[in-house]
Structures are given as structure tokens and as C-alpha cells.
Amino acid sequence: MNALTQYIAKLSLVSDQLFSPLQSLLVMAGRLYVAWVFFASGLTKTNDWETTLFLFEYEYHVPLLPFVLAAYLATIGELLLPVLLTLGITSRISALGLGIVNIVAVISLEDIPAAALYGHVIWGLILLHVTIWGAGKLSFDHFIARRQQPSTSLASV
């Protein structure tokens, strides 16, 4: 049993060394994908504002908000938060905000096709990942955090 445990530990170490460098690239790819989906949706809303207002009044049933306010908040959120998420600026807050937009979108549609729902679930999982673990090393958040950390030296030990 000891040999099996050692083999599993070695395999885990090798796979960690192999896949860890890809982590930041994968997180960035997820950020870019979700950001584009929401940003494109925001652009669609701005292309025909009258239709957007019509949809928010009669098709989308956003709870607790007047339809005009809901339309403005959704559009601003879908245009601003993806830019922040793409750059990795306040990534966790941006991902959380887009997660809320995502949840409200699902709740607001009475008849959502299964394929569209699956898309929202995938986007939600990517956004949840960024909210919990952050944007990774390829982000301004990481760059700023590294600059804020005091440098450690042997003299301070």
C-alpha cells in the first residue's frame, strides 16, 4: 500500500507541475469568453433602445424593479463589467455583478429554451470560479497585488 501511495503522490506532483502553468491561461480564456457574451448583449441593447425598453416592459419580467431602471442597469452592467473582467480589474466584484445579471436574466424569462439555460449555467460557473478564486496571474488585480506586497529580504528575517 505504501508503494501505491508514493506512486499516487508522485503522479499528483507531476500533474501539478504540468498543468499549473496553464491555470492562468484557462482563467483568462474563461474571462474573455464570458465578457464577450455579456458585452455583445449590452451592445445589442444599445443598438435599438426602443426595442430594449419594449422587451423589458413586456417580455422580461425583472422582479422588484421598474422596467426602465432594469433596462438601464442591465445595459450598463453588460457594457462596463465585461471590460473590467477582461482587463482583470476588480475581477471578483465584476464577476459577481455579471453573475447577478446572469441570474436575473434567467429568472426574468418565463420560457427559456433548454439550450439557452445551459449557456447561462456555463457562464454562471465560469463567473463563480472567478468570484471565488480570482482572475489569475494574467490580470491587473494580480499585478497590483504583487506591487502592494512588501518585498521580503534576508535582512528582515
MOTAUR-V252967 format. One record per residue. D_CENTER is the distance of its C-alpha to the mean C-alpha in whole Angstrom. Layout:
D_CENTER
D_CENTER
This chain:
42
42
42
39
37
38
36
33
33
33
31
28
29
29
26
24
26
25
21
20
20
18
15
14
14
12
9
10
10
7
5
9
9
6
7
11
11
10
12
15
15
15
18
20
20
22
24
26
26
29
27
24
26
28
25
24
27
28
26
23
24
21
23
24
24
26
25
25
23
21
21
20
18
15
17
16
12
12
13
13
9
8
11
10
7
9
12
10
12
11
8
8
9
7
4
7
9
7
7
11
11
10
13
15
15
16
19
20
21
24
25
21
22
21
20
17
17
16
13
12
12
10
7
7
8
6
3
7
7
5
7
10
11
9
9
12
15
14
13
15
14
16
18
19
19
22
24
24
25
29
31
33
36
39
41
39
39
